[in-house]
Structures are given as C-alpha cells and as structure tokens.
Amino acid sequence: MVLPGLLLLLLLLAGARWLWGQRRPSNLHLPPLVPGFLHGLQPHLPIYLFRLTQKLGPIYRIRLGLQENLEFDLSLGDYSLTWKDHKKLSRSALMMGMRDSMEALVEQLAQEFCERMRGQAGRPVAIDREFSLLTCSIIWHLTFGDKVSDSTLLHTVHSLVQDLLQAWNHWSIQILNLVPLFRFLPNPGLQKLKRLQEGCGCIIREQLKQHKDVLVEGRWKDMTDYMLQKVDEQRGAGRLHEGHVHSSAMDFLLGGTETTAITLSWAVAFLLHHPEIQKRLQEELDLKLGPGSQLLYKNRAQLPLLMATISEVLRLRPVVPLALPHRTTRDSSISGYDIPKDTIVIPNIQGANLDEMVWELPSEFRPDRFLEPGRNLRTVSFGCGARVCLGESLARLELFVVLARLLQAFTLLPPPGGALPSLQPPPHSGVNLSIHPFQVRLQPRNRASQDQGQKSLTE
C-alpha cells in the first residue's frame, strides 16, 4: 500500500509542478522539453540522455521528478564567496601536496602494491577491491600524514567510504533529488546514510584533534596541517572555520577513493579485452623505463601510448558521467535559446565524449586516436570551468604511476576459463560509472627482459 500511495503522490505533485510551470512567461524561447518526468529511472541514464540529443539537439529541457533541468555540455554555478574561499583552500592544499610529497608517496605505495600482488601471482584477484584499498591508503596519507600503520583503521575507513557511497546511491536517497518533499517522510535509507556520515565524521574529528595538538606554526606535513593553519591565519577576518577543514577531508576521502579505483579497474578490463595494446604498452615501458628506475610524472610524454590509453579509458568511461548539477546565476541565452535565472544545468560528460562530430568511431577502444599527428584531442571527463574536478591532478598521477608499475611487473590475464569482464556498466550505476566486479590473474613478467630497456625516464 505504501508504494502505490507514494506513486500517486508523485503523480499529483508532478501535475501540480507542470501547472506551475505553465506560469512561465510565454515570450521566452526555451529549449525543447522532453515529455514525461520519470527519466531518472531509465537504465544507463547518461546514454539515454545522450540519445535524446539525436532527436532534440544538444540543448533540451527535461523533468527529473519534480525538477526541471537543462541538459547541455555547459558548466554554470551559483558561487558564494564562502564557496569560493572553501574551494580555494582545498585546491591549494592539493597543490601543496603535489609539490611536496604526492608523487613520491604514490610511487612508493604503487611499488608496495605490486609487491603484495606478487604474493597472489597466478591466482584470480578481485582487482577492483585491491585498487580501492590502494587509493584509499593514498588519499588518507595525503590528508592526514603518516601511512596507516594500523591496517584495522585503514580497513575501517575503507569500509565506511564504500558503505557511504553505496548508501548514497540507494534509490531511497536518489528519489530525494527527484521529489525533495520526501525528505519529510520516514526514510530508513536516509537514517543509515546519516549514521555512516557520523561514523566517518568521528574518525575525521579525532584526526583534526591530533593534528591541532602537535601543530607547529609555519610547518605542515600533510594537507590537514596546511588547511588548519590557513584557517587559523584568517581567524576573525575570514569566512572559513575548522568545519570547512572537516568538510574538505571528508570530500577528499569520498571523492578520491572509488573514483580513481573504478577508472583503474576499467583500464584493466579494457586491456584484458585488448591484449595487443597491453603488449605494446609493456614494450614501451621496457624500452623507456628500467625496473629499478624512478618513474617521474614530469617525463610522462616519453610514454605516449600509456598516456593515450589513460585518455581513452577516461573518454569511454568517465567515472562521473553526469556532472553535478549547477544553477544559472542570471538570465542568459545560448544558441538562440533563453536560459532563465536559476535554471538547473546538468552537463552530460559521457555524451560529450561520444559525440560523433568530434570522435571517429566513438564507441570503440582506440588509444591511438590520441597519437594521431596534428590533432589535439581532449576529453571533458573531469569537467570544465570553475567547477572542474579538484582532484584531477592527483587522479591523473595515480593512473599513470599505478598502471605503469602494474604493467611493468605483470601481464594481465583472465581467470581460468577465460571469462572476460563486462565492458558495460551496471544499468543503474549511481553518481559514479561503476564496473561489474571481476577477477584477473597477474602473471609476473620476466625481469631479465625488462633490463633490456635502452634508457630510463630519469635520464
């Protein structure tokens, strides 16, 4: 009885919302409106929305529940001064990490990861979980300092992050975006989400307390030290406070764990389907990078096929296929259409990456497209404009180092029986474009053959 009642309420609210929408001034030249309001229930939503462009053009309006949105590859936002200061704080902390310790840390943890994988050589490995633990360890270390010596704490944090993301993607939470009034109804899923947030928040608060107890003015060993000092410098004059440091730390953990791990998993899946490209990548690594040499990201141009492969994986499987909703700050227009103030704008990143006007055979995995001379192809997988992903630099560094070390040390093989992973995401992936869990065999490569590399990236 509850579900039919909710559906009836949704229909009534949608009808009321439609009638209210008719009050919009009729002299506006608006983009075409897609009929219906349950589009958010469609499987493979980004692809469904992309196909609508073939009928309606690149700009159209769509109702997702009670919300009317403008679908377009455009990034607009309502930026408060506090939001700008908070983003600047987070960005500067990440840049500080990139400059001081990030690359060495990722290299060290990637090497340790490969050594652990040697202990499972030849056996099927759930690589998606292993990548997730690795990326969680990286972001924890960058945010809070010393590597997690207590494996129990790392696994606790990792489990909390996974549970939080799973709870966030549950239908009982996602429906709140479609029908905000449901926030006032009993919702066990929402209560669970709040409990998980509080559990993760307790761990972060304890870390902030420990950092404050030993903080030395003018010195910082991690991003938390840096942010705490920057906030303290603005005390009484700035808009930020310790709560913003807590929020940034939470964002780093949630945004920096599964996103990169999923992309690494997609890369492995594509290479299992394309062993000829995996072989070429290993030849490139053997030629340019000796097994004992340091891997420097600044010399990444010397590994063009690896960089092209990363770009192609990001193009085909952007981990956040629909950018977070933005809101226009004033009346404007584009391509002859009026865009009223407070319009919600949702860029379809995956759709842009599959546009046949830009990409030849866009659905095929072809890293060599990024190696074609005279072409400067770029994806928008990390967004664009003022709301570009803060973690892009870290994510690209992790993808480069982890894939290089993994392919240098192992040949990726399917598990016994030859079952290859699916290259289609689950139909309802949520915010992140997740991948079906799969296993891979890691066959150690002959180190002697790698010693034949003719030069090192450190030369």
Beta strands, then each sheet from edge to edge (+ up, - down):
strand 1: 60-64
strand 2: 67-71
strand 3: 124-126
strand 4: 326-327
strand 5: 332-334
strand 6: 337-339
strand 7: 344-346
strand 8: 410-413
strand 9: 439-444
sheet 1: 1+ 2- 7- 4+
sheet 2: 3+ 9- 8+
sheet 3: 5+ 6-
end
